[in-house]
Amino acid sequence: MADNLSGIGDAIRQAGEAYADTIATLTKTLLGSAGQAAEPNRQPVVENWLRLARMSKDGMVTALEHGFEIWEREIRRTTTPSGANAAPANPIDAWTENWRKAVDSFAGGAGTEEFREQAEVVRSRLAEGMRAWQRLWEREK
């Protein structure tokens, strides 16, 4: 049991750190742009970044729910031998793909070079968090 559960805490921690770093990066980027000269396309860019933050939050909540499901299933499997259930389809793949697409759309989108650089930082941190969940899921199989 310990072997199957040992990575859950690390995955949750890494994903949480990735999310916190993402929010910090987005905050820095958005507040940094507030002091710059007004650009005609600034508000749509800000709205896109806010949408990315919201999607990141939703992805984090989904990842926590799936991590908890893995943990709960393992606890039930090891404490109740007859209670083992069939493994569900891999929900992490769908979550990962949707998150990747969202970040990619911002990394190549309109905005200043600083926005594009910050998008790359966000993409990198989110990818680290997703890899932690994928490793946990693969171990589960």
N, C-alpha and C positions, 0 to 999 in steps of 0.2 A: 504494500500500500504506500509506504513512504516514497518508494521510487517513482510511482505514478503521480504522486501529489507534490513532489519536491519542487517542480518547476512552476507551479501555479502562482506561488507568492512572488517569485522573480518576474514572471510574465506580467503580473498585475503592477508590480513596482516599475518595471521598465516602460510599460504602456502609460502609466500615470506620469512618469517623468517626461516621456515624449510629449504627452498632452500638455503638461505644464510648460515645457519649453516652447511648444507651438504657440500657446496663448501669450507667453512672454515676448516671443518674436513678433507676433501679430500686433501686440500692444505697442512695442517699440516702433514698428514700421508705421502703424496708423498715427500714433502721436507725433512721430517725426515728420510725417507728411502734413500735419495740421499747421506747422509753422512755415511751410513753404508757400511761395506765391501760388495763387489760385490757378488751377488748370481746368480747362473745360471738361475733361473726362475724369476728374478726381472723384466725384460722388459715385459714379458707377464702379470705379475701382475699389473705393471704400466698401460699398455694398457687397462686392464680390469677396473681399477679405472677411467681412462679417459673416457672409454665407459659409465660407470655408471654416471659420471658427465654430459656427453652429454645427456644421457637418462633422467636424472633428469631435465635438462634444457628443454628438449622437453616436458616432463610431466608437468612442470610448465607452459609452454606456452599453452598447451592444457587446463589445468585447468583454466587459466585466460580467455581463449576464451569461455569456457563453463560458467564460472561465468558471463562474459559479456552477453552471450546469455540469461541467467536467468534474469539478470538485465533488459536487453532490452525488453524481453518478458513481464516482470511485468510492466514496464513503459508503454508499448503499451496497455496491458490489462487494466490498470487503467485509462489511458487517452483516450482510444478509446474503449468503451464497445463492439462494434461490431468487434473489431480487435483481439479478443482472438483466439489463435491457439491451436491446440491439442498439448499436451506435447510430446516431442520426447522420444524415448527409453533412458534408463539411460546410458549415455556415461561414467559417472564417474566409474561405475563398471568395465568396460573394462580397463580404464586407471589405476585404482587402482590395478587390478590383474596383469597387465603387469609390473607395477612399483614394486610390491611386489616380483614377480618372479625374476626381475633383481637384486634386493637387496639381496634376498635369495641366488642367485647363487654366489654372492661374499662373503657373510658371511660364507659360508661353503667351499669356495675354497682354493686353495693353497696360501701360503704366511706365513708371520710370525704371531706370536700370536698377535702382535700389530696391524697388518692388520685386523685380525679377530675381535679384540676388537673395532677397529675403524669402521668396517663394522656394528657392533651391534649399535654403536652410530648413524651412518648414518641411519640404518633401523628404529631406534626409532624416530628420527626427521622426516623422511619421513612419517612414520605412523601417526604422529601427524598432519602433513599437510594434509594427505589424509583424516583423520577423520574429519577435519574441512570442507572439501569439501563434504564429505558424509553427514554430518549433514545438511549442506545447501541444498543439493539435496533432502534429505528426507523431510525437511520442505516444499520444493517446491511441493512435491506430495500432 
